[in-house]
Amino acid sequence: MTEQTKPIIVGVPKETFAGERRVAVVPETVPALVKSGAEVLVESGAGIAAGITDDSFTRKGAKIASRSEIFDRAEVIFQVRTLGANPEAGRADLDKMKQSQIVIGFTESLGEPGLSKDLAQRGVTLFSLELLPRITRAQSMDVLSSMATVAGYKSVLLAAETLPKIFPMFMTAAGTIAPARVFVIGVGVAGLQAIATAKRLGAVVSAYDIRPAVKDQVLSLGAKFVELELEAGDAEDKGGYAKAMDEEFYKKQREVMTKVVAENDVVITTAAVPGKKAPILVTEEMVKGMSPGSVVVDLAAERGGNCDLTKPGETVEVHGVSILGPLNVPSTVPYHASQMYAKNITTFFQNLVKDGAIDLNMEDEIIKDTMVAKGGEVVLPRVRELLEASHAGA
C-alpha cells in the first residue's frame, strides 16, 4: 500500500446470534490485515465472550468503534454468522448495510437461499466461506475444517463427561478397569479429531466412513477401521465434500452397523452434507442394542441429526442411552475457534486484495466459487438454482 492509497476499512461487529461466543478477528490477525492495506474497526465488546478484551485489539493496531460506525464506514464486514446463519437477530443489521459493501462469513446460502437474496437486494457483495473449493490454495482459508477440528475434539469431552465409565484402562489395587470403547461414524476432519482425542484419553477406538480411502488415516491414528463391505460408489463431489447417498444404501448400512454400535460405549456421528438434511445412520433399534449408560454424540444435530432419536439442542435418554444433540459446538471453545476462524478469514481477505485495493478477480476459483451475491443479484449458480426451484414450487 502506498502513502497515497486509502486503507480498506474492515469492520468486525459483535456476533448477535444467540449463544454465539466467537469473533471474526483476533488481535493476532490485526497486523496481517493492516499490512494488507486495511484499517480495522472492532465493535466494543466483540471479543469478550471469547476471552479477548478491547485493549488487546487496540494494542495490535485495531480501533474500537460502535456498531453503527462499523456498518457506516466499513467497506468490508467480517462476521462469523452473516444474515443467512443468523436469520432472526441478523435482520436488524440489514438496513445498516450499504451498496457494494463486502460481507464475508458463514452464509447458509444452500440451506437459506432466500436470506442471501435479501442481502443481495441491499446491493451487498456476499462471500460464503463454507463454499470454499477444496483445493490446495484454499486450505489456509478452510473454515469448515477449522470448526470441524474444534467440534470433533469437544464431542469426545462431552461423551467422556456423560459416560458413567472412565475412558482409559486403569490398573488399580481394586482391579483392572477396562477402557471405554468409542465408535466414530464419519471420518472427515471432525471424525479424525474425535478419533485422535478419544485415543489420547485412552479409549479403544474404531471408525467407519462410506469412503474406503480414509482407512489409512484411521489406522494412522491407532484406531480400527470398520469395513461394512458396502458399495459406496462415488461418495464425494468434485469439491471434495460428502455426497448424499440413496436411501437403499443407507438402509443396508444401518443393517450391518447395528452389531458394531452395540459393542461400543460411545458413538460419535459426524456425517453432514452441505445444504441437506443429515442422513439417519443410527436408528432406535441400534440404540436399543447399546448397553445402559452408553452415549451417542450427534455432531450433525444442526442438520437434523444422524440418529433418529436426536433432539437438536437437547440431551435425551432413550432405552438407558444418553443421546446428545449439541448445537454450535465450536462456539463452546470460543478462544481457539475464533483464533482459527480469524486466520482463515484474514487469508481469504488477503486473496481479495491486490496492491492495497480490493480486486474481485472472477477468474480466481476461490472468488468465483464463494461469491454469492453482487450488484443487487444472487450470482452463484448453485444458489440461483435453489431460489428458482423454491419459486417454482411456491
N, C-alpha and C positions, 0 to 999 in steps of 0.2 A: 504494500500500500504506500503510495507516495504521499507527500505532505499535502498535496492539493486534493487528494481523494477524500471524500467524506466517509466516515466509518459507516458500516452497515449496522443499524441498531437492532440488536437481538433482544427480545423481551421474554422473560420467564415468569409467567403468572403462577400463583399458588394453585395447586390442584384442588378442585371443588367436588370431585366425585366422593360420595360417602365412604369413609374409611380409607381413602387413598392417602398414603403417607410418603409416597415417593416425590421427588422433584426432578425436573428435566435437566438441570445443570447442577454440578457440584463445584465448589471452589477450585478444585484441582484442574478442572477443564476450562476455567475462565481465561488463563493466559494463552491457551491454544486458540481460543476464539478471538481474542484481541490480536494475536499475531496474524490471524487470517483476515483481519480488517474489520473486526466487529467492536462495537461498544455494547456492553452487556448490562441490561437493566433487569433486576430481580425484584419481584414483589416482596415487600416486607413480610417476614414470617414464612416464606415459601419453603424453606428447608427445615423448619423447626421440628416437624413430625419425624424427619429422618435424622434428627440429632445434629443439624447444621445451622449455625447461627448467622444472623445478618452480618455480624462483624467478620466472620470467616470469609464471606463473599467479598466484602469491601477490601479486605487485606490482599486479596488476589486481583483486584482491579475492577470488580463489578460495582455498579451503583444501585442503591436501593431506591425503589420507586413505588408509587401507588398502582393499583390495578388499572385504573382509568388512564394513567400516564403511559403505562406499558402498551395498552391497546391503541392509544392515540399516537404514540411516537414510533413504535417498533415496526420495522419493515419485515422482520421475521419473528414469528412466535414459536417458541419451543414449548411443547406440552407433553406430558405422559399420555393424557387422555384428551383428545380433541372431542368435539361435539358427538361424533358417532359412538365413541366409547364412554361418553358421559351425557346420555340423552336428556336427562332431567336438568341437573344443575348447569350443564354446559350451554343450554339455550340462553341463559342470562347474558352470556358474552357475545351472542350473535350480532346484536345491534352495535356492539363496540368495534366490530371488525370492519376493515376498510378495503376499498378496491385495490387489488393486486397485492395485498398483504399475504405473505407466505406463512402458512401454518404447517408445522411438522409434528407428527406424533402418531400414536395408535389411533386409527380411524374407524375400525369395524366396518369398512366400506363394503365388504362382501356379505356381511350379516345385516347391516343397516344402511343400504344404499340411499334411501330417502334422506337421511341426515347429511350424507355427503352432498346431495343435491341442494340442500338448504344452505350449506356453506358455499357451494358453487354460485348460488344466486346472489350472494353477497359480493361476488367478484373475487373471492379468496382463491389463491393458488394453494391447493391442498396436497400434501405429500403423506402417504401412508407407509410408515416404517415396517409394518408387518407384511407388506407386499414386496419387500426386497427380493431380488432374484438370488437364487442360491448359486452364486458364482464366487470365485476366489477373491476378486477385488472387493466384494461386498461383505466379506466375513467380519471385518472390523466394525461394521455398521449393524450387524445382525442382532436386533433387539429381541427377536423371538428366542434365539439360542441363549442370550444372556439371561432373560427372565425365566426360561425353562431350567437353566442351571440352578437358579435360586429355588424354584419350585420343587425340583427333584430332591435337592438337599433337605428342604423343610418338610417334605412329605414323610421322610423317614423319621424325623424328630417327632412329628405328630403321631406317627404309628407307635414309636417307642414309648411315648408318654401315655398312650391309650392302652397298649397291650399289657395285660397283667403278668407279664413274664420279662425276664432280663434278656437282652439281645445276645451278649457274648456267652461262651461257655466258661463257667467258673469251677475251679477245683477248690472245694472248701472242706472244713472239718465236718460239716454236716452232709458231705457227699458231693457228687458232681452234678452241676446244673447244665443241662443240655442247651445248646444255642438255639435261638429262635430261627425259624425258617421263613424267609421272605421271598415272595414271587412277584416279579415286576413284569407287567404286561405293557409292551410298547417300548422299544429301545431307541428312542430319539435322544435328544440332549437331556430332557428331564429324566428319562428312564436310565440313561447311563449314569447320571449324577446320583440317582436313587440307589443304583447298584453299588456305586463306589462308597456312598455314605453308609449304607447298610453293612457293607463288608468292613468298613472302618470300625463300626460298632460291634463287630464280631458275629454277625448273623451268617447263617448258611443261605446263600442267595442263588436263585435261579431266575431266568428271564425268558420271555418269548416275544417274537415280533413276526409279522407276516413277511418281512423281508429277510430271507436267509443270509443275505450279505452281511448282516450285522453280527453274525455268530462270532467272528473273530474278535470284535470289540468286546462282546460279553465275556468271552474266555480270557481276554487280556486283563480284565478286572477281577479275575478269580471266581467268577460265577459260572454256573452251569447253564448252557443254552438248551431250552426245551424245544425239541423238534416234534411238530404235530403231523408231519407228513401230509400237508395240505398244499394244493397247487395255488400259489398266490398270484401267479401271472405278473402283470405289471403293476406293482404296488406303489409306485412313485410317479408323480407327474414330472414334466420336463424341468420344473423349477426345483425339484428335489423334495417337494412336500408330499406327505402321505395322501394317497387317493382313497376315496370311499370304495369299498368292495361291494359286491351284490349280496343280497340277504341270504342266498343259498350258501355262500362262502362262510358268512358269519354263523349260520346255523350249524354247519359242520364243525367250525372252530369251537363253538360252545360245547358241542357234544364231547369232543376229545379233550377239552380243557377241564371238564368237571373233576376228573380224578386228580389232576395236578393241583387245582385250587384247594381241594380237601386236605391235601398233605401239608399245607402251609399255614403258619400262624398269621402272617401278614400278606395281603395282596395290595399292590400299588398299581393303579391303572393310569396310563398317560396318553391314550390314543385319542387324538383330536384331528379333525380335518378342517382346514380353514374355511370359515363361512358356512359350515354344515353342522347338523346335529351330530354329536358324538355317537359312534356305533356302540350298541349294547354287547359287551363281551363277558360280563359276569351276571348270570341270571340268579333269580331267587333260589332255584334248585341247587346251584353251586354254593350259594351262601348257606343253605340248609345243611350241606355236607361238611361245612367247616366246624371245627371244634368250638364250643362255647368260649367266649373271651377273645376270639380271633378278631382281626381288624382288617377292614377294607378302606384304603385311602384313594378316593376318586379324584384325580387331578383334572379330569375332564368335566367336572361338575358344572362349570360355566357354560358348557355346550350341551347340557342336559345329562351328562354322566355316562360312563361306561358300564356302570352297574344299574340294573333296572330298579333297584331299591334306593338309589341315591336321592337325597333331597338337597338340592343346591343351597349352600349356606348353613346346613344343619348337620348334626351328628345324630343318627338314629340307631337304635338297637333292634335287630330283627333276628329271630332264631338264635339269640345269645351272641350275635356278632355285631360289633360296632362298625357302622358304615359312615365314614366322614366325607362330606361334600364341601371342602373348603373353597372359598372364592378369593380371587385376587391374592393368591399366595405370595407372590414376590413382594407385595406391599407389607407383609408381616416381617420382612427383613429389609427395612427401607434404606438403611445406610448404604449397604453394599449393592442393593438393587439399583439405587439411584446412581451410585458410582459407575456401575456397568452401563446403565442406560445413558448417562451423560456422555460417557466416552463414545458410545455408538452414535448418538445424535450429533455430537461435535464432529465426528469423522464424516458423517453424512453431509453436514453443513459445509465442511471444507471442500467436499466434492462439488458443491454448487457454486463455489467462489473461484473466480479467476482474476488475478491482478487486482484484488481488493473490491471486486464488484460481483453481483450475482450474475451467473451465466447459465441459463436453463438450456443446456445443450441436449436437444431431443435425440441426438444420435448416441448419447450415453445410455446404455441399457439400464443402469441404475435409476437415472432420472425418468426415463420413459416408462419403466415398469411400476414406479411408485407415485407418479403424478396422477392424482385422481381428478382434480378439477383445475381449470384455468380459464380466464376470460369469461366468466359467467356460465360456463358449461362443465358438465362432467365429461372428461376427455378419455378416461381409461376404458378401453373396450369391455373388459370384464364387468365393470360396474354399470356401464351403459346397458349392457345386455340384461343385467338383473333388473334395472329400472324399467326397461321396455317390457320384460316378462311380467313384472308386477303390475304395470299399467294395462297390459293386455288381459291380465286375469282379474282386473278390478271390475 
